[in-house]
Amino acid sequence: MINRIVLFRFKPGVSDESIEKTLEMPKNWKGNIKELNDIVVKRNLMDRNASNYHAVLVMSFQTAQDIDIFAEHELHKQFVDIVVGQTEDIQVFDYQ
């Protein structure tokens, strides 16, 4: 099993409503992207520091190949197109 953590720091001025709408998108991936075993989408509860990350995705996959297939899935690409314009930093960490 391979786990992927993705951290998002949204740009100043991106509204809470926009962030919530964007973070709803990955919640629809489970069951629609067969390579994705599980996903958790959460916002940071302690968003007191401008340098903190605002949201996280935690996903699990069976293989590295599953991650590659997931990355090319249309639902993932649609999310990336939107979230890249709203964020100033995205960090990805994969572990086994």
N, CA, C and O atoms as a printed pandas DataFrame, in Angstrom:
     atom_number atom_name residue_name chain_id  residue_number  x_coord  y_coord  z_coord
0              1         N          MET        A               1    0.848   -1.178    0.000
1              2        CA          MET        A               1    0.000    0.000    0.000
2              3         C          MET        A               1    0.890    1.236    0.000
3              4         O          MET        A               1    1.878    1.311    0.730
4              5         N          ILE        A               2    0.521    2.198   -0.829
5              6        CA          ILE        A               2    1.230    3.470   -0.895
6              7         C          ILE        A               2    0.256    4.567   -0.491
7              8         O          ILE        A               2   -0.871    4.626   -0.982
8              9         N          ASN        A               3    0.700    5.427    0.402
9             10        CA          ASN        A               3   -0.105    6.555    0.856
10            11         C          ASN        A               3    0.466    7.837    0.286
11            12         O          ASN        A               3    1.681    7.998    0.174
12            13         N          ARG        A               4   -0.416    8.739   -0.067
13            14        CA          ARG        A               4   -0.005   10.044   -0.587
14            15         C          ARG        A               4   -0.680   11.118    0.249
15            16         O          ARG        A               4   -1.893   11.098    0.461
16            17         N          ILE        A               5    0.133   12.055    0.717
17            18        CA          ILE        A               5   -0.357   13.233    1.434
18            19         C          ILE        A               5   -0.112   14.439    0.537
19            20         O          ILE        A               5    0.989   14.619    0.015
20            21         N          VAL        A               6   -1.134   15.259    0.361
21            22        CA          VAL        A               6   -1.001   16.484   -0.430
22            23         C          VAL        A               6   -1.468   17.651    0.433
23            24         O          VAL        A               6   -2.607   17.677    0.898
24            25         N          LEU        A               7   -0.573   18.616    0.639
25            26        CA          LEU        A               7   -0.867   19.804    1.435
26            27         C          LEU        A               7   -1.083   20.998    0.513
27            28         O          LEU        A               7   -0.384   21.150   -0.489
28            29         N          PHE        A               8   -2.056   21.845    0.855
29            30        CA          PHE        A               8   -2.393   22.994    0.033
30            31         C          PHE        A               8   -2.329   24.272    0.865
31            32         O          PHE        A               8   -2.903   24.334    1.952
32            33         N          ARG        A               9   -1.631   25.294    0.356
33            34        CA          ARG        A               9   -1.677   26.631    0.934
34            35         C          ARG        A               9   -2.362   27.520   -0.108
35            36         O          ARG        A               9   -1.812   27.781   -1.178
36            37         N          PHE        A              10   -3.560   27.974    0.222
37            38        CA          PHE        A              10   -4.327   28.797   -0.700
38            39         C          PHE        A              10   -3.812   30.234   -0.688
39            40         O          PHE        A              10   -3.279   30.712    0.314
40            41         N          LYS        A              11   -3.980   30.904   -1.808
41            42        CA          LYS        A              11   -3.562   32.293   -1.935
42            43         C          LYS        A              11   -4.427   33.179   -1.045
43            44         O          LYS        A              11   -5.607   32.898   -0.835
44            45         N          PRO        A              12   -3.828   34.262   -0.519
45            46        CA          PRO        A              12   -4.648   35.220    0.225
46            47         C          PRO        A              12   -5.756   35.738   -0.695
47            48         O          PRO        A              12   -5.535   35.979   -1.882
48            49         N          GLY        A              13   -6.927   35.899   -0.132
49            50        CA          GLY        A              13   -8.036   36.419   -0.916
50            51         C          GLY        A              13   -8.940   35.358   -1.519
51            52         O          GLY        A              13  -10.031   35.675   -1.993
52            53         N          VAL        A              14   -8.503   34.094   -1.510
53            54        CA          VAL        A              14   -9.388   33.026   -1.976
54            55         C          VAL        A              14  -10.430   32.809   -0.878
55            56         O          VAL        A              14  -10.086   32.521    0.268
56            57         N          SER        A              15  -11.669   32.947   -1.230
57            58        CA          SER        A              15  -12.739   32.900   -0.230
58            59         C          SER        A              15  -12.911   31.491    0.347
59            60         O          SER        A              15  -12.570   30.492   -0.285
60            61         N          ASP        A              16  -13.447   31.448    1.559
61            62        CA          ASP        A              16  -13.757   30.156    2.183
62            63         C          ASP        A              16  -14.725   29.364    1.316
63            64         O          ASP        A              16  -14.621   28.141    1.214
64            65         N          GLU        A              17  -15.660   30.060    0.697
65            66        CA          GLU        A              17  -16.634   29.399   -0.174
66            67         C          GLU        A              17  -15.938   28.726   -1.360
67            68         O          GLU        A              17  -16.280   27.602   -1.726
68            69         N          SER        A              18  -14.972   29.408   -1.952
69            70        CA          SER        A              18  -14.217   28.831   -3.076
70            71         C          SER        A              18  -13.390   27.637   -2.625
71            72         O          SER        A              18  -13.312   26.627   -3.326
72            73         N          ILE        A              19  -12.771   27.753   -1.453
73            74        CA          ILE        A              19  -11.968   26.645   -0.928
74            75         C          ILE        A              19  -12.859   25.429   -0.685
75            76         O          ILE        A              19  -12.508   24.313   -1.068
76            77         N          GLU        A              20  -14.007   25.643   -0.050
77            78        CA          GLU        A              20  -14.920   24.523    0.231
78            79         C          GLU        A              20  -15.396   23.861   -1.060
79            80         O          GLU        A              20  -15.456   22.635   -1.149
80            81         N          LYS        A              21  -15.730   24.669   -2.048
81            82        CA          LYS        A              21  -16.193   24.131   -3.329
82            83         C          LYS        A              21  -15.085   23.302   -3.988
83            84         O          LYS        A              21  -15.348   22.222   -4.517
84            85         N          THR        A              22  -13.861   23.803   -3.954
85            86        CA          THR        A              22  -12.731   23.076   -4.533
86            87         C          THR        A              22  -12.477   21.772   -3.797
87            88         O          THR        A              22  -12.212   20.747   -4.426
88            89         N          LEU        A              23  -12.556   21.799   -2.477
89            90        CA          LEU        A              23  -12.275   20.603   -1.684
90            91         C          LEU        A              23  -13.396   19.570   -1.753
91            92         O          LEU        A              23  -13.200   18.426   -1.341
92            93         N          GLU        A              24  -14.547   19.943   -2.258
93            94        CA          GLU        A              24  -15.620   18.970   -2.476
94            95         C          GLU        A              24  -15.290   18.046   -3.648
95            96         O          GLU        A              24  -15.726   16.895   -3.671
96            97         N          MET        A              25  -14.532   18.537   -4.608
97            98        CA          MET        A              25  -14.236   17.759   -5.815
98            99         C          MET        A              25  -13.578   16.409   -5.512
99           100         O          MET        A              25  -14.046   15.388   -6.015
100          101         N          PRO        A              26  -12.504   16.368   -4.702
101          102        CA          PRO        A              26  -11.861   15.074   -4.444
102          103         C          PRO        A              26  -12.741   14.084   -3.681
103          104         O          PRO        A              26  -12.516   12.875   -3.751
104          105         N          LYS        A              27  -13.726   14.578   -2.966
105          106        CA          LYS        A              27  -14.612   13.679   -2.228
106          107         C          LYS        A              27  -15.402   12.776   -3.165
107          108         O          LYS        A              27  -15.892   11.725   -2.753
108          109         N          ASN        A              28  -15.527   13.179   -4.412
109          110        CA          ASN        A              28  -16.241   12.382   -5.408
110          111         C          ASN        A              28  -15.345   11.376   -6.130
111          112         O          ASN        A              28  -15.833   10.608   -6.960
112          113         N          TRP        A              29  -14.071   11.367   -5.837
113          114        CA          TRP        A              29  -13.140   10.467   -6.527
114          115         C          TRP        A              29  -13.321    9.016   -6.100
115          116         O          TRP        A              29  -13.234    8.104   -6.922
116          117         N          LYS        A              30  -13.574    8.807   -4.802
117          118        CA          LYS        A              30  -13.710    7.434   -4.315
118          119         C          LYS        A              30  -14.922    6.790   -4.969
119          120         O          LYS        A              30  -16.032    7.318   -4.892
120          121         N          GLY        A              31  -14.711    5.667   -5.602
121          122        CA          GLY        A              31  -15.759    4.990   -6.331
122          123         C          GLY        A              31  -15.809    5.373   -7.797
123          124         O          GLY        A              31  -16.362    4.638   -8.616
124          125         N          ASN        A              32  -15.235    6.519   -8.134
125          126        CA          ASN        A              32  -15.198    6.965   -9.525
126          127         C          ASN        A              32  -13.816    6.819  -10.150
127          128         O          ASN        A              32  -13.682    6.818  -11.373
128          129         N          ILE        A              33  -12.789    6.696   -9.312
129          130        CA          ILE        A              33  -11.429    6.431   -9.789
130          131         C          ILE        A              33  -11.016    5.120   -9.135
131          132         O          ILE        A              33  -10.674    5.087   -7.953
132          133         N          LYS        A              34  -11.050    4.038   -9.910
133          134        CA          LYS        A              34  -10.900    2.705   -9.320
134          135         C          LYS        A              34   -9.541    2.467   -8.673
135          136         O          LYS        A              34   -9.431    1.633   -7.774
136          137         N          GLU        A              35   -8.504    3.178   -9.107
137          138        CA          GLU        A              35   -7.159    2.985   -8.533
138          139         C          GLU        A              35   -7.027    3.581   -7.140
139          140         O          GLU        A              35   -6.102    3.237   -6.405
140          141         N          LEU        A              36   -7.937    4.463   -6.771
141          142        CA          LEU        A              36   -7.919    5.120   -5.470
142          143         C          LEU        A              36   -8.641    4.249   -4.448
143          144         O          LEU        A              36   -9.844    4.016   -4.566
144          145         N          ASN        A              37   -7.906    3.766   -3.444
145          146        CA          ASN        A              37   -8.507    2.921   -2.413
146          147         C          ASN        A              37   -9.296    3.722   -1.391
147          148         O          ASN        A              37  -10.402    3.343   -1.007
148          149         N          ASP        A              38   -8.715    4.837   -0.955
149          150        CA          ASP        A              38   -9.359    5.639    0.084
150          151         C          ASP        A              38   -8.864    7.066   -0.019
151          152         O          ASP        A              38   -7.780    7.326   -0.540
152          153         N          ILE        A              39   -9.673    7.992    0.486
153          154        CA          ILE        A              39   -9.298    9.409    0.492
154          155         C          ILE        A              39   -9.921   10.090    1.696
155          156         O          ILE        A              39  -11.059    9.808    2.070
156          157         N          VAL        A              40   -9.153   10.994    2.297
157          158        CA          VAL        A              40   -9.622   11.862    3.374
158          159         C          VAL        A              40   -9.293   13.286    2.949
159          160         O          VAL        A              40   -8.172   13.566    2.524
160          161         N          VAL        A              41  -10.263   14.184    3.061
161          162        CA          VAL        A              41  -10.090   15.592    2.708
162          163         C          VAL        A              41  -10.404   16.403    3.959
163          164         O          VAL        A              41  -11.504   16.306    4.502
164          165         N          LYS        A              42   -9.429   17.215    4.426
165          166        CA          LYS        A              42   -9.632   17.978    5.661
166          167         C          LYS        A              42   -9.039   19.373    5.540
167          168         O          LYS        A              42   -8.082   19.606    4.802
168          169         N          ARG        A              43   -9.643   20.299    6.292
169          170        CA          ARG        A              43   -9.095   21.652    6.438
170          171         C          ARG        A              43   -8.347   21.746    7.759
171          172         O          ARG        A              43   -8.650   21.031    8.714
172          173         N          ASN        A              44   -7.372   22.634    7.798
173          174        CA          ASN        A              44   -6.568   22.851    8.987
174          175         C          ASN        A              44   -7.404   23.553   10.054
175          176         O          ASN        A              44   -7.973   24.615    9.801
176          177         N          LEU        A              45   -7.476   22.965   11.234
177          178        CA          LEU        A              45   -8.231   23.558   12.339
178          179         C          LEU        A              45   -7.496   24.732   12.974
179          180         O          LEU        A              45   -8.123   25.640   13.520
180          181         N          MET        A              46   -6.178   24.715   12.903
181          182        CA          MET        A              46   -5.356   25.734   13.556
182          183         C          MET        A              46   -4.734   26.669   12.530
183          184         O          MET        A              46   -3.513   26.810   12.466
184          185         N          ASP        A              47   -5.564   27.294   11.743
185          186        CA          ASP        A              47   -5.125   28.156   10.651
186          187         C          ASP        A              47   -4.799   29.559   11.173
187          188         O          ASP        A              47   -5.419   30.541   10.765
188          189         N          ARG        A              48   -3.822   29.640   12.078
189          190        CA          ARG        A              48   -3.501   30.912   12.731
190          191         C          ARG        A              48   -2.291   31.602   12.125
191          192         O          ARG        A              48   -2.073   32.791   12.358
192          193         N          ASN        A              49   -1.516   30.880   11.364
193          194        CA          ASN        A              49   -0.265   31.401   10.845
194          195         C          ASN        A              49   -0.339   31.421    9.319
195          196         O          ASN        A              49   -0.749   30.437    8.703
196          197         N          ALA        A              50    0.050   32.518    8.720
197          198        CA          ALA        A              50   -0.035   32.660    7.256
198          199         C          ALA        A              50    0.797   31.613    6.527
199          200         O          ALA        A              50    0.519   31.304    5.369
200          201         N          SER        A              51    1.816   31.062    7.189
201          202        CA          SER        A              51    2.661   30.070    6.526
202          203         C          SER        A              51    2.108   28.648    6.651
203          204         O          SER        A              51    2.650   27.720    6.050
204          205         N          ASN        A              52    1.036   28.470    7.424
205          206        CA          ASN        A              52    0.435   27.138    7.565
206          207         C          ASN        A              52   -0.228   26.707    6.263
207          208         O          ASN        A              52   -0.619   27.529    5.434
208          209         N          TYR        A              53   -0.338   25.411    6.114
209          210        CA          TYR        A              53   -1.117   24.860    5.018
210          211         C          TYR        A              53   -2.584   24.832    5.446
211          212         O          TYR        A              53   -2.898   24.609    6.616
212          213         N          HIS        A              54   -3.460   25.057    4.494
213          214        CA          HIS        A              54   -4.876   25.212    4.799
214          215         C          HIS        A              54   -5.691   23.935    4.671
215          216         O          HIS        A              54   -6.743   23.803    5.296
216          217         N          ALA        A              55   -5.206   22.992    3.861
217          218        CA          ALA        A              55   -5.984   21.771    3.622
218          219         C          ALA        A              55   -5.046   20.628    3.282
219          220         O          ALA        A              55   -3.894   20.829    2.897
220          221         N          VAL        A              56   -5.586   19.402    3.439
221          222        CA          VAL        A              56   -4.802   18.201    3.160
222          223         C          VAL        A              56   -5.697   17.157    2.497
223          224         O          VAL        A              56   -6.881   17.033    2.812
224          225         N          LEU        A              57   -5.098   16.411    1.571
225          226        CA          LEU        A              57   -5.689   15.186    1.039
226          227         C          LEU        A              57   -4.790   14.051    1.488
227          228         O          LEU        A              57   -3.568   14.144    1.365
228          229         N          VAL        A              58   -5.371   12.990    2.003
229          230        CA          VAL        A              58   -4.631   11.779    2.343
230          231         C          VAL        A              58   -5.277   10.656    1.543
231          232         O          VAL        A              58   -6.457   10.351    1.715
232          233         N          MET        A              59   -4.484   10.046    0.666
233          234        CA          MET        A              59   -5.021    9.026   -0.238
234          235         C          MET        A              59   -4.205    7.751   -0.123
235          236         O          MET        A              59   -3.032    7.788    0.250
236          237         N          SER        A              60   -4.827    6.622   -0.443
237          238        CA          SER        A              60   -4.106    5.358   -0.455
238          239         C          SER        A              60   -4.341    4.641   -1.782
239          240         O          SER        A              60   -5.427    4.683   -2.359
240          241         N          PHE        A              61   -3.279    3.983   -2.239
241          242        CA          PHE        A              61   -3.255    3.247   -3.498
242          243         C          PHE        A              61   -2.542    1.923   -3.264
243          244         O          PHE        A              61   -1.754    1.798   -2.327
244          245         N          GLN        A              62   -2.814    0.944   -4.103
245          246        CA          GLN        A              62   -2.128   -0.344   -3.985
246          247         C          GLN        A              62   -0.699   -0.285   -4.513
247          248         O          GLN        A              62    0.209   -0.856   -3.909
248          249         N          THR        A              63   -0.493    0.407   -5.641
249          250        CA          THR        A              63    0.826    0.404   -6.294
250          251         C          THR        A              63    1.187    1.803   -6.789
251          252         O          THR        A              63    0.333    2.686   -6.877
252          253         N          ALA        A              64    2.459    1.984   -7.108
253          254        CA          ALA        A              64    2.913    3.233   -7.717
254          255         C          ALA        A              64    2.269    3.415   -9.093
255          256         O          ALA        A              64    1.983    4.540   -9.503
256          257         N          GLN        A              65    2.045    2.325   -9.792
257          258        CA          GLN        A              65    1.386    2.398  -11.097
258          259         C          GLN        A              65   -0.035    2.944  -10.946
259          260         O          GLN        A              65   -0.507    3.687  -11.806
260          261         N          ASP        A              66   -0.712    2.583   -9.867
261          262        CA          ASP        A              66   -2.055    3.114   -9.617
262          263         C          ASP        A              66   -2.016    4.639   -9.464
263          264         O          ASP        A              66   -2.930    5.331   -9.912
264          265         N          ILE        A              67   -0.969    5.155   -8.836
265          266        CA          ILE        A              67   -0.831    6.611   -8.694
266          267         C          ILE        A              67   -0.647    7.246  -10.065
267          268         O          ILE        A              67   -1.231    8.292  -10.349
268          269         N          ASP        A              68    0.156    6.625  -10.909
269          270        CA          ASP        A              68    0.367    7.147  -12.261
270          271         C          ASP        A              68   -0.937    7.182  -13.056
271          272         O          ASP        A              68   -1.216    8.157  -13.755
272          273         N          ILE        A              69   -1.728    6.127  -12.951
273          274        CA          ILE        A              69   -3.017    6.069  -13.654
274          275         C          ILE        A              69   -3.964    7.130  -13.086
275          276         O          ILE        A              69   -4.639    7.833  -13.838
276          277         N          PHE        A              70   -4.009    7.240  -11.766
277          278        CA          PHE        A              70   -4.831    8.248  -11.089
278          279         C          PHE        A              70   -4.485    9.652  -11.571
279          280         O          PHE        A              70   -5.377   10.463  -11.819
280          281         N          ALA        A              71   -3.192    9.941  -11.704
281          282        CA          ALA        A              71   -2.744   11.275  -12.105
282          283         C          ALA        A              71   -3.272   11.675  -13.478
283          284         O          ALA        A              71   -3.420   12.864  -13.760
284          285         N          GLU        A              72   -3.554   10.710  -14.323
285          286        CA          GLU        A              72   -4.043   10.980  -15.676
286          287         C          GLU        A              72   -5.566   10.933  -15.782
287          288         O          GLU        A              72   -6.119   11.193  -16.850
288          289         N          HIS        A              73   -6.242   10.606  -14.694
289          290        CA          HIS        A              73   -7.704   10.511  -14.720
290          291         C          HIS        A              73   -8.321   11.910  -14.894
291          292         O          HIS        A              73   -7.829   12.885  -14.326
292          293         N          GLU        A              74   -9.376   11.995  -15.665
293          294        CA          GLU        A              74  -10.012   13.276  -15.984
294          295         C          GLU        A              74  -10.490   14.016  -14.732
295          296         O          GLU        A              74  -10.350   15.237  -14.662
296          297         N          LEU        A              75  -11.047   13.317  -13.749
297          298        CA          LEU        A              75  -11.498   13.985  -12.516
298          299         C          LEU        A              75  -10.329   14.631  -11.771
299          300         O          LEU        A              75  -10.459   15.734  -11.240
300          301         N          HIS        A              76   -9.197   13.944  -11.736
301          302        CA          HIS        A              76   -8.005   14.505  -11.093
302          303         C          HIS        A              76   -7.501   15.715  -11.865
303          304         O          HIS        A              76   -7.153   16.732  -11.265
304          305         N          LYS        A              77   -7.458   15.617  -13.179
305          306        CA          LYS        A              77   -6.973   16.727  -14.001
306          307         C          LYS        A              77   -7.858   17.967  -13.847
307          308         O          LYS        A              77   -7.351   19.088  -13.810
308          309         N          GLN        A              78   -9.165   17.773  -13.759
309          310        CA          GLN        A              78  -10.081   18.895  -13.561
310          311         C          GLN        A              78   -9.785   19.598  -12.240
311          312         O          GLN        A              78   -9.767   20.827  -12.172
312          313         N          PHE        A              79   -9.553   18.811  -11.194
313          314        CA          PHE        A              79   -9.212   19.370   -9.884
314          315         C          PHE        A              79   -7.907   20.151   -9.947
315          316         O          PHE        A              79   -7.822   21.269   -9.439
316          317         N          VAL        A              80   -6.895   19.567  -10.566
317          318        CA          VAL        A              80   -5.585   20.224  -10.672
318          319         C          VAL        A              80   -5.724   21.563  -11.394
319          320         O          VAL        A              80   -5.152   22.561  -10.956
320          321         N          ASP        A              81   -6.468   21.597  -12.481
321          322        CA          ASP        A              81   -6.652   22.841  -13.236
322          323         C          ASP        A              81   -7.212   23.951  -12.356
323          324         O          ASP        A              81   -6.828   25.111  -12.503
324          325         N          ILE        A              82   -8.107   23.610  -11.453
325          326        CA          ILE        A              82   -8.721   24.610  -10.573
326          327         C          ILE        A              82   -7.817   24.963   -9.400
327          328         O          ILE        A              82   -7.584   26.140   -9.126
328          329         N          VAL        A              83   -7.310   23.956   -8.710
329          330        CA          VAL        A              83   -6.583   24.204   -7.466
330          331         C          VAL        A              83   -5.240   24.911   -7.700
331          332         O          VAL        A              83   -4.787   25.665   -6.839
332          333         N          VAL        A              84   -4.611   24.682   -8.833
333          334        CA          VAL        A              84   -3.331   25.347   -9.112
334          335         C          VAL        A              84   -3.510   26.864   -9.164
335          336         O          VAL        A              84   -2.628   27.605   -8.730
336          337         N          GLY        A              85   -4.632   27.325   -9.687
337          338        CA          GLY        A              85   -4.891   28.757   -9.745
338          339         C          GLY        A              85   -5.249   29.379   -8.407
339          340         O          GLY        A              85   -5.184   30.599   -8.256
340          341         N          GLN        A              86   -5.622   28.568   -7.445
341          342        CA          GLN        A              86   -6.050   29.072   -6.143
342          343         C          GLN        A              86   -4.966   28.980   -5.071
343          344         O          GLN        A              86   -5.110   29.563   -3.997
344          345         N          THR        A              87   -3.896   28.264   -5.348
345          346        CA          THR        A              87   -2.897   27.998   -4.311
346          347         C          THR        A              87   -1.573   28.685   -4.607
347          348         O          THR        A              87   -1.222   28.955   -5.755
348          349         N          GLU        A              88   -0.849   28.958   -3.517
349          350        CA          GLU        A              88    0.506   29.478   -3.672
350          351         C          GLU        A              88    1.544   28.397   -3.408
351          352         O          GLU        A              88    2.718   28.571   -3.736
352          353         N          ASP        A              89    1.118   27.268   -2.811
353          354        CA          ASP        A              89    2.043   26.157   -2.597
354          355         C          ASP        A              89    1.260   24.861   -2.447
355          356         O          ASP        A              89    0.199   24.814   -1.825
356          357         N          ILE        A              90    1.821   23.809   -3.039
357          358        CA          ILE        A              90    1.282   22.454   -2.907
358          359         C          ILE        A              90    2.469   21.538   -2.654
359          360         O          ILE        A              90    3.462   21.578   -3.381
360          361         N          GLN        A              91    2.358   20.715   -1.623
361          362        CA          GLN        A              91    3.418   19.749   -1.297
362          363         C          GLN        A              91    2.831   18.343   -1.359
363          364         O          GLN        A              91    1.722   18.093   -0.887
364          365         N          VAL        A              92    3.603   17.430   -1.955
365          366        CA          VAL        A              92    3.180   16.029   -2.092
366          367         C          VAL        A              92    4.209   15.148   -1.407
367          368         O          VAL        A              92    5.415   15.323   -1.582
368          369         N          PHE        A              93    3.709   14.191   -0.616
369          370        CA          PHE        A              93    4.596   13.262    0.098
370          371         C          PHE        A              93    3.994   11.864   -0.028
371          372         O          PHE        A              93    2.863   11.624    0.393
372          373         N          ASP        A              94    4.763   10.948   -0.613
373          374        CA          ASP        A              94    4.337    9.567   -0.758
374          375         C          ASP        A              94    5.147    8.673    0.190
375          376         O          ASP        A              94    6.357    8.848    0.338
376          377         N          TYR        A              95    4.470    7.723    0.822
377          378        CA          TYR        A              95    5.191    6.804    1.707
378          379         C          TYR        A              95    4.525    5.430    1.671
379          380         O          TYR        A              95    3.373    5.274    1.265
380          381         N          GLN        A              96    5.297    4.453    2.112
381          382        CA          GLN        A              96    4.823    3.071    2.117
382          383         C          GLN        A              96    4.934    2.494    3.503
383          384         O          GLN        A              96    4.583    1.334    3.719
